Amino acid sequence: MKTYTNYINGQWTAGVSSKSIPIHNPARRSEIVAHVQASNAVDVEHAIDAASAAFENWSRTPAPKRGSYLKKASEFLAKRRDEAATLLVKEEGKIIAEARGEIDRSIGLLDFYAHQYSLLSGTTIPSTMDNRFLYTLRVPLGPIALITPWNFPSAIPIWKSAPALLCGNTVVLKPAEQAPLSALMLAEILHEAGLPPGVFNLITGDGENVGIPLTSDPRIKAISFTGSLEVGKSIMRKCADRLIRIGLEMGGKNPHVVLEDADLDRATTDITIGAFWAAGHKCTAASRAILVEPIHDALLDKLVKRTADLKVGDGLDPNTQIPPMLDERFFKQSLDAIAIAQKEGAKLLVGGKRLTGGIYDDGFYLSPAILANVTTQMRIAKEETFGPVLSIIKAKDFDDAVKIANSVEFGLSAGLSTKNLSRSLEFARRVESGVIHINNPTAGLELQAPFGGLKLSTSGHREMGAAAIDFYSQLKTIYMDA
């Protein structure tokens, strides 16, 4: 069993504390995959020291050369694709097919940003004055803190780190303590790529001992966080006086609307994938299926039958469709949400039970659940569950469906099933969501496109695609007279 140390100033460094954190395999909780450092504020200070010292030279490094390190890292990760995918399954639980897809996205993200250095150019602006050269220059921010979640342990650390590094910032990354091993592999491949010491630093540990001191240090010039609404708000409040740049990607309560002209078989597939794949452990998962009255009963019947046939098991089993939940906390959260919904009048049609026997006894395996008769006033229709639980809400018509979709405080992803082009365009305009999916699951993203939500799902910035460059850099305007 491997014990990982922190990566600080180009070296693997043991934490000042002798404590470690065991990383459990969600499919077999008795199996400890590895141990990582239980770091503290002293380790954080060392990492920020390294990032601060490395910033000037890294910021002066030509952008194409900075991109070349990302290109090498992409190539090294591609060589370790199978190893990386298996490690991801063992630390986070998702099925092997999805893990390979996430690693492929990680490889693609590194390659994409390796070639985006041209976006760091400024513009020349015609001046009203004679003999004046007026232009803009895009420059980095400084040392940046990145705090990433456990549900995409490879892709999210990379889609934050790669553009930050390309723009000339130095990085201190704190991955989620539940699943930090894929992020540690990122440190390994960046080291192998020859990234200068101090440019990228990684420390493991929990929010109290690592996250709080990391975001509190005045040398940190920007923070990018993906996680819960409560933690995101606390970061925003704590850093308000410093006026630093803060990017927050938080919760979702994502709707998938189905209209009367939709292909019901296709809609069934899209909703099932969106709601249940990765055990619902996605901020973009479809947790509300809003069905208009004419097709409500027929589609509900199809959804129940499809859900009942889903195979739940170990993510390394190629026949598994739905993996275990990460741990007892999220398992209990889903069961509690189902129980409360039933007390409020919802009807559990399928699933929602802990599976037992064999491998099921060594993990938190929950059969995917569908709740019918859900109304907008129920907690299950408003609060994020983050598990394989789908609420069915009946809508009178298209306008009512849009109203229901917009009735929550989140606005991350939304789906629509229809053959009507004009309805599709109207849905995209009216639905309060940062990501819109027409005739595909709510949980799919492409790396070259901007990603982010509206309302309480975000602080307003966008990740991925060229939009990430705007967050990790800033503009200077230069007036130069002859």
CORUR-V942552 format. One record per helix or strand. SS is the DSSP state (H for helix, E for strand). FROM is the first residue (numbers start at 1). TO is the last residue. If there is no record, write none. Layout:
SS & FROM & TO
SS & FROM & TO
This chain:
E & 2 & 3
E & 6 & 8
E & 11 & 13
E & 20 & 25
E & 28 & 37
H & 41 & 60
H & 63 & 79
H & 81 & 92
H & 96 & 114
H & 117 & 120
E & 124 & 125
E & 132 & 140
E & 143 & 147
H & 155 & 166
E & 170 & 174
H & 181 & 192
E & 200 & 202
H & 207 & 216
E & 222 & 226
H & 229 & 238
H & 240 & 242
E & 245 & 249
E & 254 & 258
H & 264 & 280
E & 286 & 292
H & 293 & 308
E & 312 & 312
E & 322 & 322
E & 325 & 325
H & 328 & 343
E & 347 & 350
E & 354 & 354
H & 358 & 362
E & 364 & 364
E & 366 & 366
E & 369 & 372
H & 379 & 381
E & 389 & 395
H & 398 & 405
E & 410 & 411
E & 413 & 417
H & 421 & 430
E & 435 & 438
E & 451 & 451
E & 454 & 455
E & 458 & 458
E & 463 & 463
H & 467 & 471
E & 473 & 481
